[in-house]
Amino acid sequence: MKKNLETLCVQAGWTPKKGEPRVLPIYQSTTFKYETSEQMARLFDLEDEGYFYTRLANPTNDAVAAKINALEGGVGCVLTSSGQAANFYAIFNICQAGDHFITSNTIYGGTFNLFGVTMKKLGIECTFVDPEWDDERIEAAFQENTKCFFGETISNPGGNVFDIERFAKLAHKHGVPLIVDNTFATPINCRPFEWGCDIVTHSTTKYMDGHATQVGGAVIDSGNFDWDAYSNKYPGLCAPDDSYHGLTYTKAFGKKAYITKLVTQLMRDLGSIPAPQNSFLLNLGLETLHLRMPRHCENAQIVAEWLEKNPLVSWVNYCGLKSSKSYELAQKYLPNGSCGVIAFGIKGSREEAIRFMDNLDFISIVTHVADARTCVLHPASHTHRQLSDEQLREAGVAPDLIRLSVGIENVNDIIADLEQAMSKM
Ligand SMILES: *Cc1c(COP(=O)(O)O)cnc(C)c1O
């Protein structure tokens, strides 16, 4: 039976049989028992499916991965220990030393650093492009050795919306897949595969969990990219793997080649798995994702409109506002709402912004975003505090930028808290 997103949030992934627990159990076990040596050998030869070691597969993790896979509409999903690990694995599964990829330059700071600094040390080069450039300028970034294109549905913290359909077409024209980090939109508000994206990643730490209880990530494959059509470019998928009995992933696993390789090679060798306990917590969050997201969006829209009218506020960026340069793209890709994260500036100096935040009552100052509780962060005095105002502008972070992550409390209380904090500035 085909189910809608709301039903999948609650039901997908765990379907207990007679006498089994109704709630997904936490299989907090590193290892799994077999009756004969032969049974175990067949697992290692990939001839039978079954659990043997939690680094490679665990029933709790698999059930939650299956739920996220159903929500995104993929052929397979792997959970990782963080969003950082998810983005690293998504790229490293098809790139090796000497390869190149292209990314939007308006991406999360942690990913920016991973791509520009750490992956460079592994010999993988990355070109950062501005998604507002025209096609000709973007296409100039493609090289012989380019292996994929990367962007975020809604960028963190800028809130820019990525033109998924346009970049999928450009990537495919040059014979590479499009990878999209769908963390802020979640599959409730956007399913990038429907717009031609090939691989989706998530930091499940954010809205998917929604309660700030676990750090995690996910990689989901649409199964749509035809690796064999570019077999010279993707030898890891299309040529025999010596570390796996000479097996060729595309031949052995078809549409599941990419995601199977990610588990059998990268998880086996690098091991960034989530604890089953964390996957259990993530699953509890997912059960209400379809209820929380609309409330985050509804509250954020009201708060953004209130901020825009406030004389103490110099600017507001939220893609639900007509004044946002992402408004049109948001209407196309996020017709039911985007997310709860707003960026805005307070008139005056850095000190003024700090005084505003210190005056807040229940809205807390935390490094996190995208959970049930409203919170703020001032990059100039927190994540980027070592930079001068000039260096901040060069890094694309306005010195007065405040990132407000609107939660699911009563919106009148959120506005009242912002208002009393501003009145004391
Ligand atoms: C937070 C975040 C990440 C990194 O995820 P972690 O779970 O913190 O490792 C990646 N991408 C986006 C868009 C994020 O917001």
The ligand as an SDF file (V2000), in Angstrom:
LIG
                    3D

 15 15  0  0  0  0  0  0  0  0999 V2000
   24.6810   21.0410   10.9690 C   0  0  0  0  0  0  0  0  0  0  0  0
   24.8010   20.8290    9.5300 C   0  0  0  0  0  0  0  0  0  0  0  0
   25.7270   19.9130    9.0010 C   0  0  0  0  0  0  0  0  0  0  0  0
   26.6890   19.1550    9.8820 C   0  0  0  0  0  0  0  0  0  0  0  0
   25.9780   18.2340   10.6490 O   0  0  0  0  0  0  0  0  0  0  0  0
   26.4670   17.6740   12.0710 P   0  0  0  0  0  0  0  0  0  0  0  0
   25.3870   16.7250   12.4140 O   0  0  0  0  0  0  0  0  0  0  0  0
   26.6060   18.8400   12.9970 O   0  0  0  0  0  0  0  0  0  0  0  0
   27.7850   16.9990   11.8310 O   0  0  0  0  0  0  0  0  0  0  0  0
   25.7520   19.7260    7.6340 C   0  0  0  0  0  0  0  0  0  0  0  0
   24.9320   20.4100    6.8190 N   0  0  0  0  0  0  0  0  0  0  0  0
   24.0280   21.3020    7.2860 C   0  0  0  0  0  0  0  0  0  0  0  0
   23.1360   22.0290    6.3310 C   0  0  0  0  0  0  0  0  0  0  0  0
   23.9330   21.5470    8.6580 C   0  0  0  0  0  0  0  0  0  0  0  0
   23.0450   22.4380    9.1190 O   0  0  0  0  0  0  0  0  0  0  0  0
  1  2  1  0
  2  3  1  0
  2 14  2  0
  3  4  1  0
  3 10  2  0
  4  5  1  0
  5  6  1  0
  6  7  2  0
  6  8  1  0
  6  9  1  0
 10 11  1  0
 11 12  2  0
 12 13  1  0
 12 14  1  0
 14 15  1  0
M  END
$$$$
